[in-house]
Amino acid sequence: MKIGLIGLGIMGKPMAQNMLKAGYDLMVNDLNQAAVEEVALAGAKPAANEEIGKTCDVVLTMLPNSPHVKGVMLGEKGVGKFMRAGTTFIDMSSISPIVSKEIAAELAQKNIEMLDAPVSGGEPKAIDGTLSFMVGGKQEVFDKYK
């Protein structure tokens, strides 16, 4: 399974490092190129949104707020424009339920599933890999990625 992660901030970077330690094939993107380079040194592949969308089976976001997630997924160069039918988007950001539903509806038109999965535990739990997820979405999609 190829995973794309967009958002390598306080939470996303340690999450990426833990995914790499677990052996996942990970592509990453962030506006902060130093964070991208650091995670690349640990084994991730830096990639643009288009490459992530075209090649990843699941795309994860860990971004600051609703406008960021909406822009990354549905914007002019949004990942959602490039994702294939049968793939999944999992948003781990804490965003508005209205925006989550809007993104899910847009992606559903392309047969792309979405899980809304904000996290709890802060940076310490992201570092040690013990975050709690509150997940909304179809049970079968949740079971696949649990």
Secondary structure, DSSP 8 states (H G I E B T S, - for coil): -EEEEE--STTHHHHHHHHHHTT-EEEEE-S-HHHHHHHHHTT-EE--HHHHHHH-SEEEE--SSHHHHHHHHHSTT-GGGT--TT-EEEE-S---HHHHHHHHHHHHTTT-EEEE--EESHHHHHHHT--EE--BS-HHHHHHH-
